[in-house]
């Protein structure tokens, strides 16, 4: 007889440590599936989130979590495609079915609207740092297990569950590039390109057929990114002369688009202005980073060059499906062939070690996981 309980990592307060507890196993209800979690991603800033030191409000107590790879354990009566045993990627962007503008990030923050808070306060409170998680049907994306995990001699790529965990870092990049309408043959600046999301954007842009100018301050990391493809140019931004940095970016020819992944501490950086200066007339730019404060923008330049500037939060469901297709077709590589490495995989009880390790990850290509 199947157990009626499971182990889950529960956070009761941001001022006290989380604890692994035996709690009732979730049950599939209409509109949901229960997923057995195999591995779940640990964000580099997980410790800051769950200690209350990052602008990410959430109710307590809750089962915390992030994106995950798992297998469907059971489904609600209205499931039409999902079935027990299927391998899935679990998305944490949960949208209200009656108004998709209301959303949450499953397991670690309420959404931008008051109405969206209902999602995390009630039905979708308990996330993936657990043996099992109840997930909306539409947040379970079926993976072609034969194609992704079988050996190359059997027509597959031979990926492991750990390799598949690297899907997560690429979805934001794919969403941003699709919203920017980046086309094959175009040139896009990715800056900063040396972090987790920026590095992922370089790889996804290449998979879409674009040429990439990878920009940032850390020259050693930029040189590593340059090894990915001959279609990658690198520019070390000095930050002390906006025009000089812009000229370096323009030295590779016409620049069609710019995708920004600025970290929270980059609010005073000059790289955004330099990248905007480098864009062609009617160029496109998107901000997807984490800067919390105000950012100075060159108003007249944006107007005079008819630039399109937008903010993009997360990605849409069609983007998730598109990214998975890129991987299943072999256009976007994962694992060792893409210079990906798992720095650590921890049980739930060692979550603090996992959070500490993830906070020290050296940017793109490195991942820390929890394995319930």
N, C-alpha and C positions, 0 to 999 in steps of 0.2 A: 504493500500500500504506500502511495506517495506521501511524503511528509507534508504536513499542513503548515510548517513553519520554514523560514529561511533566515539566513544571516544578512544583515543590512547595516550600513554605516550611517548612523543617525547623529545629526548635529542638533543639539537642544538649545544652544546659545553660542553666539560668536565670542563670548568671553570664557567659554569652557571647551575642552577638547571634545571631539566627536567620539562615539563609542560604537563598537560592533555589538549588535543585539539580535537575539532571536525574536522575530516578529511573525505575525501571520503571513503566509504566502499570498501574494495578490491573486485575484481571480479575474479572468477575462470577462468583460461585460460588453454589451453592444457598443461598437465603435472602438474596441481596443483589442490588443493582443498581449499576452504575457510572454516575455522573452527571457530565456536563460542567458545571463551575461557571461561571455567568455573572456573578453578583455575590454577595459574602458580607459579612455584617454585621460591623462592628467595634464591640465593646463599649466603653463609656466607660472602663472599668477594665482594658482589655486589657494595657496596659503593666505595671500592677501584677501581674497574673496571671503573665505570662510572664517577669517579672524575679524571681519568687518572693516578692513583697511582699504577697501576699494569700493567705488560707487556701484554696488551691486546689491540692492535691497532684496530680501527674501524673508518669508515667514519661518518661524521655528516652532516646534521641531520639524525636521524634514529629513528624508534620505537624500543626501547630496549625490552629485554625479555629473557626467559629461557624456559625450558621444561614445558609442560602444559598438562592438561586434558581438553578435549573439545568435542563438537559435530560437525559433518560435517554439514555445512550450504548449501554448493553447491560444485559441482565438475566440472572439465573440461570435454570436450567431449570424451577424451580418457580414462577416468576412467573405469576400468573393475570390481573392487571389492567394492570400496568405494561408498556409497550412502548417501543421505541426512538423518540426524538423528542419524547416527551411532556414538557410543562413541569411542573416539580415544585417544591415548597418542601421543603427538607431540614431536618428536626428534629434537634436535637443531643441530645435526651433518649433515650438508648439503654437499653432494658430487657432483662434476660435473658429469653429465651423460656421457660426452665424455671422461673423464679421472678421475676416482674416487680418484686418488692421490691428486687432487685439491679439497680443502674443506674449509668450514668456520664453526664457531659456531654461529648459527642464533641468532642475537640480541646482540652479544657482542665481537666478534673478527674475524679478517681476519684469513686466514689459513696460513700454512707454506710456500706456494709457491706464486710467483707473479701472476701466472695464476688464482689462486684461488680467488684473490682479486675481480675479475670481478663478482663473485657470490654475494658478499655483497655490492658492489658498484652500482649494477644495479637491477637485478631481485629480489634478496632475501634480501632487505635492511630493511624491516619492520617486526618485530617479534611479540611476544605474549603478551606483556604488553598492551593489547588493547582488545576491545570487540570482534573483529574479526581479524583473521590473514590469509593471503594467504600462503600456505605451499606446498612444493613439495608432490606429491601423495605418494612417497615412504617414506616420513617422517611421515605419518599418520598411526599409527599401531592400527588396530581394536582390541578392547577389548571385551571379552565375557561378556556383561553386565549382562545377566541372571545369569551366574555362579558367577561373582564377587560381584554383588550388591543385588541379591535377598536374602531373608531371609534364614537362615539355614533350616527352615521347608520346604522350597521350593527347597532345594538342592543347595543353594548358600552360600556365606560367609558373606553376610550382610555388605560389605564394603561401605563406603561413598566416595564421590568424594575426600574428604580430605585424606582418607586412601589411595586411588589410587595414590595420588601425591607422595607417598613414593616409587613408582616404580622407579622414576628418579634416586635416589641415589644408587640403586642397579645395574644399567646397567653397569657402569664402572667396578665394581667388577666382574660381570659375565663375561665380555669381557676379563679381565685379567686372570681369573681362566681358562677360556676356551683356551686362547692362551698359557697358561702354561700347558695345557693338564692335569689338576688335575683330578685324578680318585677317585672313591669311595674306601675308605679304606686307602688312602694315608694321610700323615700328612703334613700340610702346616703352615708355620709361616706367620702371618699377622702383620705387624708393620709399623708405629704405628697403633694400633688397636682401639684407643679410639676416633678418629675423625669420621666425617660423613662417609667417603668412607671406612676407615679401618673397622669400625663397620659393615658396609654393607657387606664387604668382608667376615667377620666372618659368618654372617648369610647365605650368598650364598654358601660358602664352605660347611657348614653343610648340606644345602639342596641338595648339590651334593654328599653327603655321605662321605666327608673327615673329618678327625680329625683336630682341629685347635689349634695352640699355639698362643694365643693373647698376643702380647708384646707391652710394652709402659712404660712410666714413672709414670703416674698417677695411683696409686694403687687402689684408690676408684673407678675410672671408670673401671679399669680392673676387679674388683670384681663384678661390675654390669654386665659386659659382660659375666663373668663366670656363671651367673645365667641363661643364655640362654639355655645351654645344658651341659650334663655330658661329651660331646665330646669336650669341650673347656678347655684347660689348660691355665693358665696365667703366665706370667713372667714379673716382674718389672725390667726394664733395668736401671742400675745405670749410665752407660755412662763413668765411670772413669776407667774401666778395661775391655778392649775388650774381653780378654780371659775368664774372670769370667762370663761375660754376655753370651758368647757363650756356656760355660759349662752348665749354667742354661737352656739354650734352648735345649741342647742335652740330658738333664736328662730325657726327655720323650721318648727317643728312636730315631729311624731313622727318619730323616726329609727329605722329598722328594722335597719340593718347598718352595719358599719365595716370598711373594707379598708385595711390598713396596708402601706406600702412604705418603711419607715424605712431610710435609708442607714446604713452602718457607724458613722458618727460620731454617730448620734442616740441612743446608748445611755442618755444621761442626760436626754433630752428628756422633757418633761411631757405631750406631746401625746397619748400613748397613754391616759393616765389621763383626760384631758379628754374624749377621744372615747368612752371606755367610760362615763363619767358621763352623756354625752348620749344614750346608747342607751335605748330603751324597755325595759320589763320583758320578759324573754325575747328580748332583742335578740341579734344574731349579730355576731361579730367574727372576723377572720382576720389573722394576721401572715404577710406574704410578703416582708419586707424583708431587709436584710443585716447587722443588728446582731450583732456577734460576742460581746459580753460579756453580763452579766446586766442584766435590765430589771426595775425595781420595778413590781409590779402591785397594784392595790387589791383585795386578797383578799376583804374583807367585802362590798364593793360587788358584785363578780362573783357571790358566793354569794347575797346578799340580793336582787339583781335577776334571779337565775336566767339569767345571761348565758351564751351559748355562745361559747367562745373556743377557737380552734384554729390550728395552724400549717399552712401549705400550701406544698409545694415543687413548683415547676414546674406542669405541667398534664397531664391524661390525653389519650389519643389521641382519644377522643370529643370532647374540648374543642377539639382542633386542627381536627377536621372541622367542628364547629359554628361556629367563628370563620371558617373559609373560606367556609362557606355565607352568613354574615352579609355578607361582602364581595361574594360572587357575586350576592347578591340586592339589593345596593346599600344595605343598611341601615347598613353601616360603610364610610365613605369613606376613600380613600387618596389620596396625592399632593397636588397644589396645592389641590384643593378641600377638603382637610382641614388646610390650613396646614402640610403636610409639605415639607421641603426637604432636598436632599442637599448637605451642606457640602463634601464632597470625595469623589472616587473615585480610587483609587490602584492602580497595578500592584503585583504582589507585591514587586518590588524596593524599593518605597518604603513598605514596611510601617511603618517607624519613624515616618515622617511621618503616616501614617494613624493610628497609635496616639496620637501626640501631639495630632493634630487632634481625634480622638474624645474625648480626655480634657478637651477644652475645649468640648465641645458644651453648649449652653445649656438642656438639659432636653428635654422632650417636643417632638416635631416636627422634630428635627434628626437627621441620620444621616450616618455616614461609612462608605464601602464599600471593599472590595478587589475588583478586577476582574481575575482571573487571565487 
